[in-house]
Amino acid sequence: GGIVPKAARCTGLMAALGVSGWWSPLTSEALVDCTQPAAALPFTLCHELAHACGVTGEAEANRFAYDVCRTGDAAFRYSGVVCALRYAMDALRRADASSWQRAVAALDEAVYCDFQALNGLGVQREGLLECLQEVLTIAYLRLTGASDYVAFVSDLL
């Protein structure tokens, strides 16, 4: 038997922290928030399984997930594209807000709805949990030596 992703029990906390999946090297488990938008679930599963295969960097796990999703059925292919779009659009928003607005306006209505569900429209959350998320993310990236998602976005563009 290979590694089988498991549904996480602490989905409320994961959602509050903006975490859709987690690879636990201590238990060798890939835990996934199954309450996340359906469009993201295949990508998240593949991302966490990338970590199970030894991919440590977040950008590399994203790339792995994108590549695997491209070889799957329609739901997997769509998940890979919409999740990659989220990363690319986030980079565009930071670089050129007016171009980002035009790109959002050009999205197909169904894609727009999924993109919005994935928080691809950049709605900023505020509060203690969001501060904690940022601190934990920075600590995790430093601990694992992972780079940010810029390399992943650059590969896609």
Secondary structure as UniProt FT lines:
FT   STRAND          6..7
FT   HELIX           11..17
FT   STRAND          21..24
FT   TURN            25..28
FT   STRAND          29..32
FT   TURN            34..35
FT   TURN            38..40
FT   HELIX           41..52
FT   TURN            53..54
FT   HELIX           58..70
FT   HELIX           74..95
FT   HELIX           97..105
FT   HELIX           109..117
FT   TURN            118..121
FT   HELIX           128..144
FT   HELIX           150..156
//
